[in-house]
Amino acid sequence: MSTMTLNQSSDYSKVIDLQLLQTVPSGIHLNRRGRLARTFVVLSLAIVLGSVVSAKAGAGTDSAPQASGSFITVTVAPGDTVWSLANRLAGSGDVRSLVSEIISVNSLASVDVATGQKLRIPLK
């Protein structure tokens, strides 16, 4: 490191660091190890950010896809309701659970159905 001492007429001497006198646009010079460390920090932050985004998007969920079941397609006749269709096809099973399954499988907003509408009914 280069230093220069200037003696003045006063009682003290002034030490000037010649490296500080050089003008550097950014003020910081990184050596190879510093650039490598900066690259690793930026890369690790990008990986953390990517994992947070993917977890929010559902990529990290543990739920397995549901197994596709067997369905029959029924065309709604005049006077049919979801309850009457479920009652006819439930047999000895629970009619209420079949009604809720029909509503969820067909993405119905309510139990109202129109004549001629095709409904998928899960078989058990």
Secondary structure by P-SEA (a helix, b strand, c coil): cbbbbbbccccbbbbbcccccccccccccccaaaaaaaaaaaaaaaaaaaaaaaaaaccccccccccbbbbbbbcccccccaaaaaaaccccccaaaaaaaaaaaaccccccccccbbbbbbcc
